[in-house]
Amino acid sequence: MQKRNWGKLLFEHYTSPPEKVFPQFKLGALIFFLGLVLIYGAYQLLLPSLAQEVITLMGLLLIGTGFFIAMMAQVRMLIGRLLRLFTSKSE
């Protein structure tokens, strides 16, 4: 059985080039803004009703999901930059 080196795997994950991480950020931002458009459309086009509230809830869920995905990509890029900064100085 092959032993996994979690430290090495995490280092490779976080130091991957930003070009590989940025599509995740774009996806999160797209989902976030889709949720905003959904909420805006619900309040502009629908009369106050249960349907408006359900669509607003779906928009809020999309906003939360998109925000989470985008922020995880941002944190990954930030940690990667810091790791590259500190590992290049120590070599």
DSSP file (Angstrom, degrees, kcal/mol; ACC not computed):
  #  RESIDUE AA STRUCTURE BP1 BP2  ACC     N-H-->O    O-->H-N    N-H-->O    O-->H-N    TCO  KAPPA ALPHA  PHI   PSI    X-CA   Y-CA   Z-CA
    1    1 A M              0   0    0      0, 0.0     2,-0.3     0, 0.0     0, 0.0   0.000 360.0 360.0 360.0 132.2    0.0    0.0    0.0
    2    2 A Q        -     0   0    0      1,-0.1     2,-0.3     0, 0.0     0, 0.0  -0.601 360.0-131.0 -80.7 130.8    1.4    3.4   -1.0
    3    3 A K        -     0   0    0     -2,-0.3     2,-0.4     1,-0.0    -1,-0.1  -0.648  19.2-135.0 -82.9 134.6    1.8    5.9    1.8
    4    4 A R        -     0   0    0     -2,-0.3     2,-0.9     1,-0.0     3,-0.1  -0.726   2.8-148.2 -92.1 136.7    0.3    9.4    1.1
    5    5 A N     >  -     0   0    0     -2,-0.4     4,-2.2     1,-0.2     3,-0.2  -0.834  15.4-175.7-102.5  94.2    2.3   12.4    2.0
    6    6 A W  H  > S+     0   0    0     -2,-0.9     4,-2.7     1,-0.2     5,-0.2   0.845  79.8  56.5 -62.9 -36.4   -0.5   14.9    2.9
    7    7 A G  H  > S+     0   0    0      1,-0.2     4,-2.3     2,-0.2    -1,-0.2   0.919 109.3  45.4 -62.0 -43.1    1.9   17.8    3.3
    8    8 A K  H  > S+     0   0    0     -3,-0.2     4,-2.5     2,-0.2    -2,-0.2   0.903 112.8  50.8 -66.7 -40.9    3.3   17.4   -0.2
    9    9 A L  H  X S+     0   0    0     -4,-2.2     4,-2.2     2,-0.2    -2,-0.2   0.913 112.1  46.8 -63.9 -42.2   -0.2   17.0   -1.7
   10   10 A L  H  X S+     0   0    0     -4,-2.7     4,-2.7     2,-0.2     5,-0.2   0.902 111.1  52.1 -65.4 -40.3   -1.4   20.2    0.1
   11   11 A F  H  X S+     0   0    0     -4,-2.3     4,-1.9    -5,-0.2    -2,-0.2   0.926 111.7  46.1 -61.4 -44.2    1.7   22.1   -1.0
   12   12 A E  H  < S+     0   0    0     -4,-2.5     4,-0.3     2,-0.2    -1,-0.2   0.879 112.3  52.2 -64.9 -37.5    1.1   21.1   -4.6
   13   13 A H  H >< S+     0   0    0     -4,-2.2     3,-0.8     1,-0.2    -2,-0.2   0.937 115.4  39.4 -63.5 -47.0   -2.6   22.0   -4.3
   14   14 A Y  H 3< S+     0   0    0     -4,-2.7    -1,-0.2     1,-0.2    -2,-0.2   0.744 114.7  51.9 -79.7 -22.9   -1.9   25.5   -2.9
   15   15 A T  T 3< S+     0   0    0     -4,-1.9    -1,-0.2    -5,-0.2    -2,-0.2   0.287  77.6 125.3 -97.7  12.3    1.1   26.3   -5.2
   16   16 A S  S <  S-     0   0    0     -3,-0.8     5,-0.1    -4,-0.3    64,-0.1  -0.389  76.9 -86.8 -64.2 150.3   -0.7   25.4   -8.4
   17   17 A P    >>  -     0   0    0      0, 0.0     3,-2.1     0, 0.0     4,-0.8  -0.234  31.5-119.5 -61.7 146.8   -0.6   28.3  -10.9
   18   18 A P  H 3> S+     0   0    0      0, 0.0     4,-2.9     0, 0.0     3,-0.3   0.762 110.1  71.3 -58.1 -24.4   -3.3   30.9  -10.6
   19   19 A E  H 34 S+     0   0    0      1,-0.2    -3,-0.0     2,-0.2     0, 0.0   0.780 100.0  46.8 -63.2 -25.1   -4.4   30.1  -14.1
   20   20 A K  H <4 S+     0   0    0     -3,-2.1     4,-0.3     2,-0.1    -1,-0.2   0.738 117.6  41.5 -85.5 -24.2   -5.7   26.8  -12.8
   21   21 A V  H >X S+     0   0    0     -4,-0.8     4,-1.4    -3,-0.3     3,-1.1   0.777  97.4  74.3 -93.1 -30.0   -7.5   28.4   -9.8
   22   22 A F  H 3X S+     0   0    0     -4,-2.9     4,-2.7     1,-0.3     5,-0.2   0.825  87.9  60.4 -60.0 -35.4   -9.0   31.4  -11.5
   23   23 A P  H 3> S+     0   0    0      0, 0.0     4,-2.2     0, 0.0    -1,-0.3   0.869 103.2  53.4 -59.9 -32.7  -11.7   29.5  -13.4
   24   24 A Q  H <> S+     0   0    0     -3,-1.1     4,-2.2    -4,-0.3    -2,-0.2   0.910 109.4  48.2 -64.9 -41.1  -13.0   28.4  -10.0
   25   25 A F  H  X S+     0   0    0     -4,-1.4     4,-2.5     2,-0.2     5,-0.2   0.922 110.8  50.5 -64.0 -43.6  -13.2   32.1   -8.9
   26   26 A K  H  X S+     0   0    0     -4,-2.7     4,-2.4     1,-0.2    -2,-0.2   0.893 109.2  51.5 -62.2 -39.5  -14.9   33.0  -12.1
   27   27 A L  H  X S+     0   0    0     -4,-2.2     4,-2.4     2,-0.2    -1,-0.2   0.925 110.7  48.2 -62.3 -44.8  -17.5   30.3  -11.6
   28   28 A G  H  X S+     0   0    0     -4,-2.2     4,-2.4     1,-0.2    -2,-0.2   0.910 112.3  48.4 -62.1 -42.6  -18.2   31.5   -8.0
   29   29 A A  H  X S+     0   0    0     -4,-2.5     4,-2.5     2,-0.2    -1,-0.2   0.892 111.0  51.2 -65.3 -39.2  -18.6   35.1   -9.2
   30   30 A L  H  X S+     0   0    0     -4,-2.4     4,-2.1     2,-0.2    -2,-0.2   0.924 111.8  46.1 -63.9 -45.0  -20.9   34.0  -12.0
   31   31 A I  H  X S+     0   0    0     -4,-2.4     4,-2.0     2,-0.2    -2,-0.2   0.905 111.8  53.2 -64.0 -41.1  -23.1   32.1   -9.6
   32   32 A F  H  X S+     0   0    0     -4,-2.4     4,-1.8     1,-0.2    -2,-0.2   0.945 112.0  43.1 -58.5 -51.0  -23.1   35.0   -7.1
   33   33 A F  H  X S+     0   0    0     -4,-2.5     4,-2.4     1,-0.2    -1,-0.2   0.813 109.0  58.2 -70.3 -29.4  -24.2   37.5   -9.8
   34   34 A L  H  X S+     0   0    0     -4,-2.1     4,-2.2    -5,-0.2    -1,-0.2   0.904 106.6  49.5 -63.5 -39.9  -26.8   35.1  -11.1
   35   35 A G  H  X S+     0   0    0     -4,-2.0     4,-2.2     2,-0.2    -2,-0.2   0.893 109.7  51.2 -64.4 -39.4  -28.3   35.0   -7.6
   36   36 A L  H  X S+     0   0    0     -4,-1.8     4,-2.6     2,-0.2    -2,-0.2   0.920 110.6  48.2 -62.6 -43.4  -28.3   38.8   -7.5
   37   37 A V  H  X S+     0   0    0     -4,-2.4     4,-2.9     1,-0.2     5,-0.2   0.887 110.0  53.2 -64.5 -38.8  -30.1   39.0  -10.9
   38   38 A L  H  X S+     0   0    0     -4,-2.2     4,-2.1     2,-0.2    -1,-0.2   0.918 111.6  44.8 -63.1 -44.1  -32.6   36.4   -9.7
   39   39 A I  H  X S+     0   0    0     -4,-2.2     4,-2.0     2,-0.2    -2,-0.2   0.932 114.4  48.7 -65.9 -45.2  -33.5   38.4   -6.6
   40   40 A Y  H  X S+     0   0    0     -4,-2.6     4,-1.8     1,-0.2    -2,-0.2   0.925 112.8  48.2 -60.6 -45.0  -33.6   41.6   -8.5
   41   41 A G  H  X S+     0   0    0     -4,-2.9     4,-2.8     1,-0.2     5,-0.4   0.877 108.4  54.6 -63.8 -37.7  -35.9   40.1  -11.1
   42   42 A A  H  X S+     0   0    0     -4,-2.1     4,-1.3     1,-0.2    -1,-0.2   0.900 112.6  42.5 -64.0 -39.6  -38.2   38.6   -8.4
   43   43 A Y  H  < S+     0   0    0     -4,-2.0    -1,-0.2     1,-0.2    -2,-0.2   0.771 120.5  41.9 -79.8 -24.2  -38.7   41.9   -6.8
   44   44 A Q  H  < S+     0   0    0     -4,-1.8    -2,-0.2    -5,-0.2    -3,-0.2   0.839 125.2  29.6 -87.9 -34.7  -39.2   43.8  -10.1
   45   45 A L  H  < S+     0   0    0     -4,-2.8     2,-0.3    -5,-0.2    -3,-0.2   0.690 108.7  65.7-103.4 -21.0  -41.3   41.4  -12.1
   46   46 A L  S  < S-     0   0    0     -4,-1.3     3,-0.1    -5,-0.4     0, 0.0  -0.802  74.1-124.1-110.0 146.5  -43.4   39.5   -9.5
   47   47 A L        -     0   0    0     -2,-0.3     5,-0.3     1,-0.1     2,-0.3  -0.477  53.2 -77.8 -75.1 154.8  -46.1   40.7   -7.1
   48   48 A P  S    S+     0   0    0      0, 0.0     2,-0.3     0, 0.0    -1,-0.1  -0.385  84.5 121.6 -57.6 118.2  -45.6   40.0   -3.4
   49   49 A S  S  > S-     0   0    0     -2,-0.3     4,-1.7     1,-0.1     5,-0.1  -0.935  78.9 -84.9-162.4 179.1  -46.4   36.3   -3.1
   50   50 A L  H  > S+     0   0    0     -2,-0.3     4,-2.5     1,-0.2     5,-0.2   0.876 124.7  57.1 -65.5 -37.3  -45.1   33.0   -2.0
   51   51 A A  H  > S+     0   0    0      1,-0.2     4,-2.5     2,-0.2     5,-0.2   0.898 105.2  51.1 -61.3 -40.8  -43.6   32.4   -5.4
   52   52 A Q  H  > S+     0   0    0     -5,-0.3     4,-2.2     1,-0.2    -1,-0.2   0.904 111.0  48.3 -62.9 -40.7  -41.6   35.7   -5.0
   53   53 A E  H  X S+     0   0    0     -4,-1.7     4,-2.3     2,-0.2    -2,-0.2   0.888 111.2  49.7 -67.7 -39.0  -40.3   34.5   -1.7
   54   54 A V  H  X S+     0   0    0     -4,-2.5     4,-2.3     2,-0.2    -2,-0.2   0.916 112.2  47.4 -66.2 -42.8  -39.3   31.1   -3.0
   55   55 A I  H  X S+     0   0    0     -4,-2.5     4,-2.3     2,-0.2    -2,-0.2   0.885 111.5  51.6 -65.8 -37.7  -37.4   32.7   -5.9
   56   56 A T  H  X S+     0   0    0     -4,-2.2     4,-2.5    -5,-0.2    -2,-0.2   0.906 108.6  51.1 -64.2 -41.0  -35.8   35.1   -3.6
   57   57 A L  H  X S+     0   0    0     -4,-2.3     4,-2.4     2,-0.2    -2,-0.2   0.912 109.2  50.5 -61.8 -42.4  -34.7   32.1   -1.4
   58   58 A M  H  X S+     0   0    0     -4,-2.3     4,-2.2     1,-0.2    -2,-0.2   0.907 110.4  50.4 -61.7 -40.5  -33.2   30.4   -4.4
   59   59 A G  H  X S+     0   0    0     -4,-2.3     4,-2.5     2,-0.2    -2,-0.2   0.898 109.5  50.3 -63.1 -41.0  -31.4   33.6   -5.3
   60   60 A L  H  X S+     0   0    0     -4,-2.5     4,-2.6     2,-0.2    -2,-0.2   0.889 109.5  51.0 -65.0 -38.5  -30.0   33.8   -1.7
   61   61 A L  H  X S+     0   0    0     -4,-2.4     4,-2.5     2,-0.2    -2,-0.2   0.904 111.1  48.4 -64.2 -40.0  -28.8   30.2   -1.9
   62   62 A L  H  X S+     0   0    0     -4,-2.2     4,-2.9     2,-0.2     5,-0.3   0.906 110.7  51.3 -65.3 -40.9  -27.1   30.9   -5.2
   63   63 A I  H  X S+     0   0    0     -4,-2.5     4,-2.5     2,-0.2    -2,-0.2   0.938 112.3  46.0 -61.1 -46.6  -25.5   34.0   -3.7
   64   64 A G  H  X S+     0   0    0     -4,-2.6     4,-2.3     2,-0.2    -2,-0.2   0.912 114.7  46.9 -63.7 -43.0  -24.2   32.1   -0.7
   65   65 A T  H  X S+     0   0    0     -4,-2.5     4,-2.5     2,-0.2    -2,-0.2   0.931 114.2  46.9 -64.6 -46.1  -22.9   29.2   -2.9
   66   66 A G  H  X S+     0   0    0     -4,-2.9     4,-2.6     1,-0.2     5,-0.2   0.899 112.0  50.7 -63.5 -40.8  -21.2   31.5   -5.3
   67   67 A F  H  X S+     0   0    0     -4,-2.5     4,-2.6    -5,-0.3     5,-0.2   0.924 111.2  48.6 -62.1 -44.5  -19.6   33.6   -2.5
   68   68 A F  H  X S+     0   0    0     -4,-2.3     4,-2.2     2,-0.2    -2,-0.2   0.929 113.0  46.7 -62.2 -46.2  -18.3   30.4   -0.9
   69   69 A I  H  X S+     0   0    0     -4,-2.5     4,-1.8     1,-0.2    -2,-0.2   0.927 115.1  46.3 -62.8 -45.6  -16.8   29.1   -4.1
   70   70 A A  H  X S+     0   0    0     -4,-2.6     4,-2.2     1,-0.2    -2,-0.2   0.899 113.1  48.8 -65.6 -41.0  -15.2   32.4   -5.0
   71   71 A M  H  X S+     0   0    0     -4,-2.6     4,-2.7    -5,-0.2    -1,-0.2   0.859 107.9  54.1 -69.9 -34.2  -13.8   32.9   -1.6
   72   72 A M  H  X S+     0   0    0     -4,-2.2     4,-2.2    -5,-0.2    -1,-0.2   0.897 110.3  47.7 -65.1 -37.9  -12.3   29.4   -1.4
   73   73 A A  H  X S+     0   0    0     -4,-1.8     4,-2.4     2,-0.2    -2,-0.2   0.907 111.7  50.2 -67.1 -40.9  -10.5   30.2   -4.7
   74   74 A Q  H  X S+     0   0    0     -4,-2.2     4,-2.6     2,-0.2    -2,-0.2   0.922 111.1  48.1 -62.2 -44.2   -9.3   33.5   -3.4
   75   75 A V  H  X S+     0   0    0     -4,-2.7     4,-2.9     2,-0.2     5,-0.3   0.903 110.8  51.9 -63.5 -40.8   -8.0   31.9   -0.2
   76   76 A R  H  X S+     0   0    0     -4,-2.2     4,-2.2     1,-0.2    -1,-0.2   0.915 111.8  45.9 -62.2 -42.4   -6.3   29.2   -2.3
   77   77 A M  H  X S+     0   0    0     -4,-2.4     4,-2.3     2,-0.2    -2,-0.2   0.898 113.4  49.8 -67.4 -38.7   -4.6   31.8   -4.5
   78   78 A L  H  X S+     0   0    0     -4,-2.6     4,-2.4     2,-0.2    -2,-0.2   0.936 112.3  46.1 -65.0 -47.1   -3.6   33.9   -1.4
   79   79 A I  H  X S+     0   0    0     -4,-2.9     4,-2.8     1,-0.2     5,-0.2   0.901 111.9  53.1 -62.5 -39.8   -2.1   30.9    0.4
   80   80 A G  H  X S+     0   0    0     -4,-2.2     4,-2.5    -5,-0.3    -1,-0.2   0.903 109.0  48.7 -61.8 -41.4   -0.3   29.9   -2.8
   81   81 A R  H  X S+     0   0    0     -4,-2.3     4,-2.2     2,-0.2    -2,-0.2   0.925 113.0  47.5 -64.4 -43.2    1.2   33.3   -3.2
   82   82 A L  H  X S+     0   0    0     -4,-2.4     4,-2.6     2,-0.2     5,-0.2   0.913 112.1  49.4 -65.1 -42.1    2.4   33.3    0.4
   83   83 A L  H  X S+     0   0    0     -4,-2.8     4,-2.6     1,-0.2     5,-0.3   0.921 112.2  47.9 -63.1 -43.2    3.9   29.8    0.1
   84   84 A R  H  X S+     0   0    0     -4,-2.5     4,-1.6    -5,-0.2    -1,-0.2   0.880 112.4  50.6 -65.2 -35.6    5.7   30.7   -3.0
   85   85 A L  H  X S+     0   0    0     -4,-2.2     4,-1.3    -5,-0.2    -2,-0.2   0.944 116.4  38.9 -65.5 -48.6    7.0   33.9   -1.4
   86   86 A F  H  X S+     0   0    0     -4,-2.6     4,-1.2     1,-0.2    -2,-0.2   0.831 116.6  49.3 -76.4 -31.6    8.3   32.1    1.7
   87   87 A T  H  X S+     0   0    0     -4,-2.6     4,-0.8    -5,-0.2    -1,-0.2   0.817 109.0  52.8 -77.6 -28.5    9.7   29.0    0.0
   88   88 A S  H  < S+     0   0    0     -4,-1.6    -1,-0.2    -5,-0.3    -2,-0.2   0.845 110.2  48.2 -74.1 -31.2   11.6   31.0   -2.6
   89   89 A K  H  < S+     0   0    0     -4,-1.3    -1,-0.2     1,-0.2    -2,-0.2   0.813 109.3  53.0 -75.5 -29.6   13.3   33.1    0.1
   90   90 A S  H  <        0   0    0     -4,-1.2    -1,-0.2     1,-0.2    -2,-0.2   0.674 360.0 360.0 -81.0 -15.3   14.3   30.0    2.1
   91   91 A E     <        0   0    0     -4,-0.8    -1,-0.2    -3,-0.2    -2,-0.1   0.477 360.0 360.0 -83.3 360.0   16.0   28.3   -0.9
